[in-house]
Amino acid sequence: MSKIILLPHGTAGDVLPYIWLGRQLVQRGHRVTMIWTESFQPAAERAGIHYVAMAGEGFEKLLRNPVLWQPHKGLQAGFAYAGECMADCLKACDASVQHDGGPALLVAPPINFAARLLREKHGLPLISLLIYPFAFISAHEICGGVLCASLLRRLPLFVRKIILSSVMPYDRFAMPHVRRNCQAHGVQPPRNLQRDWWLSPDGTLALFPEWYGKAQPDWPVNTLQWDFPLEDLAEEKAMSPELVTFLASGEKPVVFTPGTGNLHARKYFETALELCMRLGCRGVFVTRDLGQVPDPLPDTVLAVKYVPFSNWLEQSCVFVHHGGIGSLAQGFKAGVPQFVVFMGIDQPDNAERLERLGAGVGLDIRKFDVKRALPLLRRCLNDASIREKAAACARQLMENRPDVGALMEWLESRMKPSRFL
């Protein structure tokens, strides 16, 4: 039995795959510790994971910053916070070691720079966990949402390689904090974060299927590609009686959500309500903050806080969401047409991939108004081809699930006794 420390970073869609992974490792007999913000502690502990909550309220402040939901500016803010929270994460790791010893393995996303510092300082094996293709910096496949993506795609491959290896547009927002923490811990800081520290040499785990994002020639050779974990706490959170009654009382609704972390969605829900009224369809609005929803709502629209989508999404007719990978995967599982209203980070790329699969449509949040969104939502409701492709994605996802045991063995092969004591 070995100790593994999981170091997620982000909102629910980023953290839930770690809870899923931790649950699998616990079932294999390992001791698993997770370190992140306090809000995920109950869910992790129900999965048998020891949880150490980071100090500070920086992440909540980040979520309340409207810049986070803007293209490119959101990545700038995200990199800045990733640097700022390093010290808190390192303190939490020290507390974990004091509790039950050093780990045999670290698992973290590339943007958790504290995890990479620990690897360099203590020689701990680190697995970089990527939950969407956008996190791979590939010259062979320029992802949607990359700066100047349309221009880069027209350039020869060798030029793309040069540009991507030399231009690091977001490094400067995190680098001062990285240097400061490296100096405090006696670690040589990297010259470039995305080139030198982005993916761990010890291994990369891609939690999305090949039919969604095909491996590229410039991905690391020690990459294991698995599948969507599909974790959404369905066993821990039941549907409310109000939602059960609403779903049973009429036609399948259109589901709208801007993402669990989005606290700036008043205009989004106003547009969603107008779309429901224009089309004469029922709707369910899902948000962490019900104060963002117009009040009063008609009887044909219900607003709820987060409810695990896997329990009820197949009872909807269209899923309108922000394009987070967790929501997208649940939409695939439910086999419903999806309408992605994307903002930044991986969301534009997820929208492009959805459209290539033929299972839905995408629209920039800055263009999400009734005039532009109405024909797209109507198409999702009425286009038989989209419905057929959505159903095909569901079959592809659920009929070809890979073996979890092979994934666990791959992780176990990379563990080694810890000197972090």
C-alpha positions as CSV (number, residue, x, y, z in Angstrom):
1,M,0.0,0.0,0.0
2,S,1.4,3.3,-1.1
3,K,0.5,6.9,-0.5
4,I,-0.5,9.1,-3.4
5,I,-1.1,12.8,-3.3
6,L,-3.6,14.3,-5.7
7,L,-3.2,18.0,-6.4
8,P,-6.1,19.2,-8.6
9,H,-6.5,22.8,-9.6
10,G,-9.7,24.5,-10.8
11,T,-13.5,24.3,-10.5
12,A,-15.7,21.2,-10.2
13,G,-15.1,20.0,-13.8
14,D,-11.3,20.0,-13.0
15,V,-11.5,18.5,-9.6
16,L,-14.1,15.7,-10.0
17,P,-11.7,13.6,-12.2
18,Y,-9.3,13.5,-9.3
19,I,-12.0,12.4,-6.9
20,W,-12.8,9.6,-9.4
21,L,-9.1,8.6,-9.7
22,G,-8.7,8.8,-5.9
23,R,-11.7,6.4,-5.4
24,Q,-10.1,3.9,-7.8
25,L,-6.8,4.1,-6.0
26,V,-8.4,3.7,-2.6
27,Q,-10.2,0.6,-3.8
28,R,-6.8,-0.8,-4.8
29,G,-5.7,-0.4,-1.2
30,H,-3.6,2.8,-1.5
31,R,-3.7,5.7,0.8
32,V,-4.8,8.8,-1.1
33,T,-4.6,12.4,0.0
34,M,-6.1,15.3,-2.0
35,I,-5.0,18.9,-1.5
36,W,-7.1,21.8,-2.8
37,T,-9.8,24.3,-1.6
38,E,-12.1,23.4,1.3
39,S,-15.3,23.3,-0.8
40,F,-14.4,19.8,-2.2
41,Q,-13.5,18.2,1.1
42,P,-16.8,16.5,1.8
43,A,-17.1,14.9,-1.6
44,A,-13.5,13.7,-1.4
45,E,-13.8,12.3,2.1
46,R,-17.0,10.3,1.1
47,A,-14.8,8.7,-1.6
48,G,-12.4,7.5,1.1
49,I,-9.8,10.2,0.3
50,H,-7.9,12.0,3.1
51,Y,-8.3,15.8,2.4
52,V,-6.0,18.7,3.3
53,A,-7.6,22.0,2.6
54,M,-5.4,24.8,1.4
55,A,-5.5,28.1,3.4
56,G,-6.5,31.3,1.8
57,E,-9.5,32.6,-0.1
58,G,-7.7,33.4,-3.3
59,F,-9.6,30.9,-5.5
60,E,-13.0,32.2,-4.4
61,K,-11.8,35.7,-5.3
62,L,-10.6,34.5,-8.7
63,L,-14.1,33.0,-9.4
64,R,-15.6,36.4,-8.5
65,N,-13.3,38.2,-10.9
66,P,-15.3,38.7,-14.2
67,V,-12.0,38.7,-16.2
68,L,-11.7,35.0,-15.5
69,W,-14.5,34.4,-18.1
70,Q,-13.0,36.4,-20.9
71,P,-10.8,34.8,-23.7
72,H,-7.1,35.0,-23.0
73,K,-7.6,37.4,-20.0
74,G,-9.0,34.4,-18.2
75,L,-5.8,32.4,-18.9
76,Q,-3.7,35.4,-17.7
77,A,-5.7,35.5,-14.4
78,G,-5.5,31.7,-14.1
79,F,-1.7,31.6,-14.5
80,A,-1.3,34.5,-12.0
81,Y,-3.4,32.6,-9.4
82,A,-1.5,29.4,-10.1
83,G,1.7,31.2,-9.1
84,E,0.1,33.0,-6.2
85,C,-1.3,29.8,-4.6
86,M,2.0,27.8,-4.7
87,A,3.1,28.7,-1.2
88,D,-0.3,27.7,0.3
89,C,-0.2,24.4,-1.6
90,L,3.4,23.6,-0.5
91,K,2.3,24.3,3.2
92,A,-0.6,21.9,2.8
93,C,1.8,19.3,1.4
94,D,4.0,19.6,4.4
95,A,1.0,19.2,6.6
96,S,0.1,16.0,4.8
97,V,3.6,14.6,5.2
98,Q,3.5,15.3,8.9
99,H,0.1,13.5,9.1
100,D,1.1,10.2,7.4
101,G,4.4,10.4,5.7
102,G,5.7,11.2,2.2
103,P,4.1,10.0,-1.0
104,A,5.2,7.5,-3.6
105,L,3.5,9.4,-6.4
106,L,2.1,12.9,-7.1
107,V,-0.7,13.5,-9.6
108,A,-1.4,17.0,-10.8
109,P,-2.4,19.1,-13.8
110,P,0.4,21.0,-15.6
111,I,-0.7,24.3,-14.1
112,N,-0.1,23.2,-10.5
113,F,3.4,24.5,-10.4
114,A,3.8,23.5,-6.7
115,A,3.6,19.9,-7.7
116,R,6.5,20.3,-10.2
117,L,8.5,22.1,-7.5
118,L,8.1,19.1,-5.2
119,R,9.2,16.8,-7.9
120,E,12.4,18.8,-8.5
121,K,13.1,19.2,-4.8
122,H,12.5,15.7,-3.5
123,G,12.8,13.5,-6.6
124,L,9.2,12.4,-6.4
125,P,7.5,10.9,-9.4
126,L,4.9,13.2,-10.9
127,I,2.2,12.3,-13.3
128,S,0.7,15.2,-15.3
129,L,-3.1,14.6,-15.6
130,L,-4.7,16.3,-18.6
131,I,-8.5,16.2,-18.9
132,Y,-8.8,17.8,-22.3
133,P,-6.7,18.0,-25.5
134,F,-6.2,21.8,-25.2
135,A,-3.7,21.1,-22.4
136,F,-1.3,19.5,-24.8
137,I,0.8,22.1,-26.7
138,S,0.9,20.5,-30.1
139,A,2.2,21.9,-33.3
140,H,0.5,19.1,-35.2
141,E,-3.0,20.1,-33.9
142,I,-3.6,23.7,-33.1
143,C,-6.5,23.7,-30.7
144,G,-9.3,26.1,-30.7
145,G,-8.8,29.0,-28.3
146,V,-5.1,29.2,-28.9
147,L,-3.9,32.7,-29.6
148,C,-3.9,33.3,-33.4
149,A,-5.1,29.8,-33.9
150,S,-6.5,30.4,-37.4
151,L,-3.2,32.0,-38.5
152,L,-1.0,29.2,-37.0
153,R,-3.1,26.5,-38.7
154,R,-2.1,28.0,-42.1
155,L,1.6,28.0,-41.4
156,P,4.0,25.1,-42.3
157,L,4.6,22.6,-39.5
158,F,8.2,23.6,-38.9
159,V,7.1,27.2,-38.4
160,R,4.4,26.2,-35.9
161,K,7.0,24.2,-34.0
162,I,9.3,27.2,-33.7
163,I,6.6,29.5,-32.6
164,L,5.1,27.2,-30.0
165,S,8.5,26.4,-28.5
166,S,9.5,30.1,-28.2
167,V,6.3,32.1,-27.5
168,M,5.0,31.6,-24.0
169,P,2.2,34.2,-23.7
170,Y,1.1,33.4,-20.2
171,D,4.4,32.5,-18.4
172,R,5.0,36.1,-17.2
173,F,1.9,36.1,-15.1
174,A,3.1,33.2,-12.9
175,M,6.9,33.3,-13.2
176,P,7.6,35.8,-10.5
177,H,5.8,33.6,-7.9
178,V,7.5,30.4,-9.3
179,R,10.9,32.0,-9.0
180,R,10.2,33.2,-5.5
181,N,9.1,29.7,-4.3
182,C,11.9,27.9,-6.1
183,Q,14.4,30.2,-4.4
184,A,12.8,29.6,-1.0
185,H,13.1,25.8,-1.5
186,G,16.5,25.6,-3.1
187,V,15.2,24.6,-6.5
188,Q,16.5,25.9,-9.8
189,P,13.6,27.8,-11.4
190,P,12.7,27.0,-15.0
191,R,13.5,29.4,-17.8
192,N,10.1,28.8,-19.4
193,L,7.1,27.3,-17.6
194,Q,5.3,25.9,-20.6
195,R,8.4,24.5,-22.3
196,D,10.4,23.3,-19.2
197,W,7.8,22.5,-16.5
198,W,4.5,21.9,-18.3
199,L,4.5,18.1,-18.6
200,S,6.3,15.9,-16.2
201,P,9.0,13.6,-17.6
202,D,7.6,10.8,-15.4
203,G,4.4,10.3,-17.3
204,T,1.3,12.0,-18.7
205,L,-2.3,10.7,-18.2
206,A,-4.9,11.9,-20.7
207,L,-8.4,11.4,-19.4
208,F,-10.3,11.7,-22.7
209,P,-10.9,9.1,-25.4
210,E,-9.1,8.9,-28.8
211,W,-12.3,9.4,-30.7
212,Y,-12.6,12.8,-29.0
213,G,-8.9,13.9,-29.1
214,K,-6.5,11.8,-31.1
215,A,-2.9,11.4,-29.9
216,Q,-0.5,13.7,-31.8
217,P,3.2,12.9,-32.9
218,D,4.5,15.5,-30.5
219,W,2.8,14.2,-27.4
220,P,5.2,12.7,-24.9
221,V,6.0,9.1,-25.6
222,N,5.1,8.1,-22.0
223,T,1.5,9.2,-22.3
224,L,-1.4,6.9,-21.4
225,Q,-4.7,7.9,-23.0
226,W,-7.7,6.6,-21.2
227,D,-11.3,7.9,-21.3
228,F,-13.7,10.5,-19.7
229,P,-14.0,9.5,-16.0
230,L,-17.7,10.7,-16.0
231,E,-17.5,11.6,-12.3
232,D,-20.2,14.0,-11.1
233,L,-21.0,12.8,-7.5
234,A,-24.2,11.1,-8.7
235,E,-24.1,8.7,-5.8
236,E,-23.7,11.5,-3.2
237,K,-26.2,14.0,-4.5
238,A,-29.8,13.0,-5.3
239,M,-32.2,15.0,-7.4
240,S,-34.5,17.3,-5.5
241,P,-38.2,16.3,-5.4
242,E,-38.9,19.6,-7.2
243,L,-36.7,18.7,-10.1
244,V,-38.2,15.1,-10.3
245,T,-41.7,16.6,-10.4
246,F,-40.8,19.1,-13.0
247,L,-39.2,16.6,-15.3
248,A,-42.2,14.3,-15.0
249,S,-44.8,17.1,-15.6
250,G,-44.3,17.9,-19.3
251,E,-42.1,17.7,-22.3
252,K,-38.4,17.3,-22.1
253,P,-36.7,20.6,-21.2
254,V,-33.7,22.5,-22.6
255,V,-31.0,22.5,-19.8
256,F,-29.0,25.7,-19.5
257,T,-25.8,26.1,-17.3
258,P,-22.9,28.5,-17.6
259,G,-20.7,26.3,-15.4
260,T,-20.6,25.7,-11.6
261,G,-17.9,28.3,-11.1
262,N,-19.5,31.1,-13.1
263,L,-20.8,33.9,-10.8
264,H,-21.3,36.4,-13.6
265,A,-24.1,34.9,-15.6
266,R,-27.1,37.2,-15.2
267,K,-27.2,38.2,-18.9
268,Y,-26.7,34.5,-19.9
269,F,-29.9,33.5,-18.0
270,E,-31.9,36.4,-19.3
271,T,-31.1,35.3,-22.8
272,A,-31.9,31.7,-21.9
273,L,-35.3,32.7,-20.6
274,E,-36.1,34.7,-23.7
275,L,-35.0,31.7,-25.9
276,C,-37.4,29.5,-24.0
277,M,-40.2,32.0,-24.4
278,R,-39.6,32.4,-28.2
279,L,-39.5,28.7,-28.8
280,G,-42.2,27.7,-26.4
281,C,-40.0,25.1,-24.7
282,R,-39.5,24.2,-21.1
283,G,-36.2,24.9,-19.4
284,V,-34.1,24.0,-16.4
285,F,-31.5,26.6,-15.3
286,V,-28.6,25.2,-13.3
287,T,-26.3,27.5,-11.4
288,R,-24.3,27.7,-8.2
289,D,-25.8,31.2,-7.5
290,L,-29.6,31.3,-7.9
291,G,-29.4,35.1,-7.5
292,Q,-28.2,35.2,-11.2
293,V,-31.5,33.9,-12.4
294,P,-34.4,36.3,-13.4
295,D,-37.1,36.5,-10.9
296,P,-39.9,35.6,-11.2
297,L,-39.7,32.6,-13.6
298,P,-42.7,31.2,-15.5
299,D,-44.0,27.8,-14.5
300,T,-42.3,26.3,-17.6
301,V,-38.8,27.1,-16.3
302,L,-37.2,25.8,-13.1
303,A,-33.9,27.0,-11.5
304,V,-31.9,24.6,-9.4
305,K,-28.4,24.5,-7.8
306,Y,-25.9,22.0,-9.0
307,V,-27.5,18.5,-9.6
308,P,-25.3,15.6,-11.0
309,F,-26.2,15.6,-14.7
310,S,-25.7,11.8,-15.1
311,N,-28.9,11.2,-13.0
312,W,-31.3,13.1,-15.3
313,L,-29.7,14.8,-18.4
314,E,-31.0,12.1,-20.7
315,Q,-34.5,13.4,-19.8
316,S,-33.6,16.7,-21.5
317,C,-33.9,17.6,-25.2
318,V,-30.9,19.9,-25.6
319,F,-28.0,20.7,-23.3
320,V,-26.8,24.3,-23.4
321,H,-23.6,24.8,-21.4
322,H,-20.2,26.6,-21.3
323,G,-18.2,23.8,-22.8
324,G,-16.4,22.5,-19.7
325,I,-15.0,19.1,-20.4
326,G,-17.0,17.5,-17.6
327,S,-20.3,18.9,-18.8
328,L,-19.4,18.0,-22.4
329,A,-18.7,14.4,-21.4
330,Q,-22.0,14.1,-19.5
331,G,-23.8,15.4,-22.6
332,F,-22.1,12.7,-24.7
333,K,-23.2,10.1,-22.2
334,A,-26.8,11.3,-22.2
335,G,-26.8,11.3,-26.0
336,V,-28.5,14.7,-26.3
337,P,-27.6,17.5,-28.8
338,Q,-25.3,20.1,-27.2
339,F,-25.1,23.8,-27.6
340,V,-21.7,25.1,-26.3
341,V,-21.6,28.8,-25.3
342,F,-17.9,29.0,-24.8
343,M,-15.8,31.6,-23.0
344,G,-12.1,30.7,-22.7
345,I,-9.4,28.1,-21.8
346,D,-10.4,24.7,-23.2
347,Q,-14.0,25.7,-24.0
348,P,-13.5,27.0,-27.6
349,D,-11.6,23.9,-28.5
350,N,-14.3,21.6,-27.0
351,A,-16.9,23.5,-29.0
352,E,-14.9,22.9,-32.2
353,R,-14.6,19.2,-31.5
354,L,-18.3,18.9,-30.7
355,E,-19.1,20.5,-34.1
356,R,-16.7,18.2,-35.9
357,L,-18.4,15.2,-34.4
358,G,-21.7,16.6,-35.6
359,A,-23.3,16.3,-32.2
360,G,-24.0,20.0,-31.5
361,V,-23.1,23.6,-32.2
362,G,-20.9,26.3,-30.6
363,L,-21.1,30.1,-30.1
364,D,-18.8,32.6,-28.4
365,I,-20.3,33.9,-25.2
366,R,-19.8,37.5,-26.5
367,K,-22.3,36.7,-29.3
368,F,-24.8,34.9,-27.1
369,D,-27.9,37.0,-27.7
370,V,-31.4,36.0,-28.9
371,K,-30.8,36.9,-32.5
372,R,-27.7,34.7,-32.9
373,A,-28.6,31.9,-30.5
374,L,-32.2,31.3,-31.6
375,P,-31.5,29.6,-34.9
376,L,-28.7,27.5,-33.4
377,L,-31.0,26.3,-30.6
378,R,-33.8,25.6,-33.0
379,R,-31.4,23.6,-35.1
380,C,-30.4,21.5,-32.0
381,L,-34.1,20.9,-31.4
382,N,-35.1,20.0,-34.9
383,D,-32.1,18.7,-36.8
384,A,-32.3,14.9,-37.0
385,S,-28.7,14.6,-38.0
386,I,-27.5,16.2,-34.8
387,R,-29.6,13.9,-32.8
388,E,-28.3,10.9,-34.6
389,K,-24.7,12.0,-34.1
390,A,-25.3,12.7,-30.4
391,A,-26.7,9.2,-30.0
392,A,-23.7,7.7,-31.8
393,C,-21.4,9.5,-29.4
394,A,-23.3,8.0,-26.5
395,R,-22.9,4.5,-27.9
396,Q,-19.2,5.1,-28.6
397,L,-18.6,6.3,-25.1
398,M,-20.6,3.7,-23.2
399,E,-19.8,0.6,-25.3
400,N,-16.0,1.0,-25.4
401,R,-15.0,1.8,-21.8
402,P,-11.4,0.8,-21.2
403,D,-10.2,-1.3,-18.2
404,V,-9.7,0.7,-15.0
405,G,-7.3,-2.0,-13.8
406,A,-4.8,-1.3,-16.6
407,L,-4.8,2.4,-15.7
408,M,-4.2,1.5,-12.0
409,E,-1.3,-0.8,-13.0
410,W,0.2,2.0,-15.2
411,L,0.1,4.4,-12.2
412,E,1.5,1.8,-9.8
413,S,4.4,1.1,-12.1
414,R,5.5,4.7,-11.7
415,M,5.5,4.8,-7.9
416,K,8.6,4.6,-5.8
417,P,9.4,4.9,-2.1
418,S,9.4,8.5,-0.9
419,R,12.3,10.4,0.5
420,F,10.0,13.3,1.3
421,L,10.1,12.8,5.1
